[in-house]
Amino acid sequence: MKVMRDKGSDHGGTPDQDSDDRSTAQMRDNPSPIVMRPRVVVTLFAGVLAALFVGHLIVMFMRFELGHAEIIDRLNLDAEPSLGQFTQAVLLLALAALLFAIGHRTRDLGDRYARWWIGLAVVFTYLAIDEGSQLHEMSIGPLRGAFDTGGPLLFAWLIVAIPFVVMFGVVCVPFLRALPSWTRNRIVLAGLLYVAGAIGMEMLSGVWVDARGFDATYFYLFVTIEEALEVSGLLLFLSTLLSYVARMQGRVVIDIGRVRSSGGD
C-alpha cells in the first residue's frame, strides 16, 4: 500500500506551516515599525483611569450610603492593592520606558542633555516601583516615631520627599531651559499637578486629620482629589513626551530591529 505525502512534508512541514514560515520570512526581510498615535495612547490611558475613578466614586457611595463595599473595594483608589494603583504603576513604567527611549535617541544625536532624559527614566522607574509596593507608606511609622511629626507632616514620608523634590526641581532648571518653550511649559505644569496631588494634598489631609481626627468622608475626599491631580499630571506628561518625539522625528514609532539567525539559513 502506497502512502501519499504532501509536497511540503519532504522537509518535515505541512502546507500551512510552510505558508506561515514564508510569511514570517517576509516580515523579517521587510520590517515595518509600529506607529503610535499620541492622541490614541493618551486617550486609552485616560479612558481606563476615568473608568477607575467612576468605580472609586461608586465604592465611596456604597461605603458611606449603603454601609458596605468590601466586595469591590479593589476599585477604591486608596486600597492596597487596587486596580487604580496597578494602572498608575503601569503608566509610570510606560513613562520611564519613553524617557529612556528619548534619552537613547538624543544621545545618538549628540545632545548634551541626553543623560537628563535617562536620569528622569530612572526616577520614574523608582516611582513605578513605589506605586506598586507603597514603599513610602512603610516609612511613615518609623519617621513619625523618630521626629514626632504632626500637622502637614503627619504623613512623615514627606520629611524626605519635600527636600528631594525641591532639590530635583532646582537641578533640572538648566535642562528645562534647553527645551522648546511649548514642551518646557507643559512639563512644568505636569510636574506641578503631580506634586500638588502627591505632596500638597497629603499635607492638607495631614493637617485635617491631626486637627479633627480621622473622618473617613473627608479623608477619602482628599484622596480622590489627590489621585485626580496625580493622574492629570502623568497624562499631561505622557502627552507632552509623545508630542515632543513626534516633533523631533515626525512620528512616534516602535522599531524593535531585525534579529538575524547565525545558522546561515
N, C-alpha and C positions, 0 to 999 in steps of 0.2 A: 504494500500500500504506500503510495507516494504522498509525502507530507508537503502541502503547499505552504510557502512562506511569503510574507510581504516583502516587497523590494527593500524597504527600509530596514528589514531585520538582518540584512547581511552585515551591518555594522552594529548590531545589538540594539536598535531602537525602532519604535513604531513610527508610522507616518505622522501622528500628532506630535510625538517627541521631536522628530526631525523639523517639523514646522516651527515648534517652539524654539529649537536651537537656532534656526535661521533668523527668527525674529529677534532673539537675544543678540546674535552676532551683528545684525543690522543696527540695533540700538547702541551696541558698544562701538561700532565703527562710525556712527553718526550721532554722537551725543548731543542732546538738547538740554540746555539749562532750564530749571524750573523757575518761571517768572512769578514773582509775588507782587500783588497789588496792595500797596499800603492801606488803602481805604478798606479793602476786604478783610485784611488781617486785624486791623483795629476794630472794625465793626464786629468781627467774630468774638474777640475778647470782650468787647463792651456788651454784646448781647448775652454772653454767658454770665458775666458779672451782674448785669441788670437782673437777670432771672434769679440769681442767688440773693440779691438784695430784696427782691419781692418775697422769696422764700423766708428770708430773715424776718421781714415785717409780719408775715403770716405766723411765724413761730412766736414772735413777741405778742401778737394779738391772742393767740391760743394760750400763751402762758399767763397773761395778765387779765384777760377777759373770761377765759374758759377754765383756767386753772390747771391745764396740762399741756405739755409739749414734748414730753420725753421721747416719743416715738420718732419725731422728725427733728430732734434737737441738733442734728448734724448740719441743719441749714442755718442754725444760729451762728452768726459771724464771730461770736466771742467764744464758741465752744472749741475744745481741743480734743481730737482733731475735728475739722469741719470741712465741708466742700469749698467754702469760701477761702479758707486758709490754704487748701491744696491748690486752688485756682490761682491765688496770688503768688504762691511759690512757683508755679509753672510760668506765670507771666514774668516774674523776676529772673528766672532761668533763661527765658527767651530773650530778655533784655541783655543779660550777661553774654549770651552767645552772639547777639547782634553787635554789641560793643566790641567783643573780641574780633569779630569779622571786620569791623570798621578799622580797628587798630592794625590788623594784619594788612589790610588794603592800603591804608595811609602810610604804613611803614615801607611797603613796596614802592610807593610814590615818593619816598624820601621826605615825608612830612616829619618835622622835628617834634611834633606833638603826638605822634603815634603812640608813644608809651603812656600818654594820659588816657587814651581810649582803653588800652589794655588794663591800666590801673582801675578805671571805672568798671571794667568787666569783672575784676577780682572783687571789688566792693559789692557789686550786685550778686555775685555768686554767694558771698557770705550772707547777704540779705535774704537770698532764697533759702539757704540752709537754716537761717534763723527763723524765717517764717514757717518753715516746715517742722522745726523742732522746738520753737519757742525758747531758744537759749537765753534770751534777755529776761524772760519771765523767771527763770531759775535763779537769776542773780538778785532778785528783789529782796528776798528774805535775808540773805547774808549781808547785803549792803545796807538795808534798813537797820539791821541789828548793829552794824559797825558804826554807822553815822547818825543813828536815831533821827531819821528824816521824817518829815511830815509836810502838810500843805502841798504846794506844787511839786514837791519831790517825794510825795508819799510812795509813788512807784519808783523805787530807789535806783533802778537801772538808768534813770535819767541823769544821775550824777556822772556817769561815764559817757552817755550819749551826747549830752549838750556840748561839752568841751570838744568832743570829736567832730561834731557837725560844724561848729564854729571854725575850728582849725582847717577842716576839709574845705569849707567854703572859701576861706582866705587863700589857701594853697591853690585852688582851682581858678582864681581870678585871671592869671595870665593865659591859661588855656581857654577860658571863656572869651576873653578879649580877642583871641585869634580866630574865633568862629565868625561866620557871617551873622549879621545882626538879627536876621529872621530866626535863625537856628538858636543863637545865644539867648534871645529873649524868651523863646518858648521853653528852652531847657531850664532857665532860671525860674520861670513861672511853674513848671512841672515840679522842680525841687521845692519851691515854697509851698505848693499844695501838699506834697508828700510830708514835708517836715511839720506843717501846720496840723496835719492829722496825727502823725506818729508821735510827735512831741507836744505840740500845742494842746491838742485835745486831751492827751494823757495828763498834762499838768492841770488843766481845768477840772477834769474828773477827780484828780487827787485833792484839789482844793475843796471840791464839793463833798467828797467822802469824808475828809478829815474834819470838816466843819459841821456837817449834818448827819454823819453816819451813812452807812450803806443803804441806799434806796434803789432797789432794782430798776424801777421805772426810769428814773433819771440817769442811772448808770448806763443802761442799755441805750438810752437816747444819745449819750456821749459816745458810746461805742459805734452806733450807726453813723454819726457824723464823722467820727474818726476814720472809719473804714471807707466812707464815701470820698473823703479828701485824699486818702492814700491812693485809692483806685483811680481817681481822677488824675492825680499827678503821674501815676505809672502809665496810664493810657495816653496822656498827652506826651510823655517822654517817648513812648513807643512810636506814636505818630510822627513826632519830630525826627527821630532817628531814621525811620524808613523814608521820610521825605528828603532828609539830608543825603542818604545813599542814592536815592533816585536822582537828585540834582547833581550829585557828584559823578555818576556814571550813566545817567539816562534812564535806568530802570533798576529794580531790585530783583536779583536772581539768586538762586541756589545752584551752584555748579560744583558738584562733588568731585568731578575729574574722572579721567579714564583709568581703569585698572587693567594693566596688561599682564597676561599669563607668561610665565617663564618657561613653559614647556615647548615653545616653538610651534604650537598648533594654530 
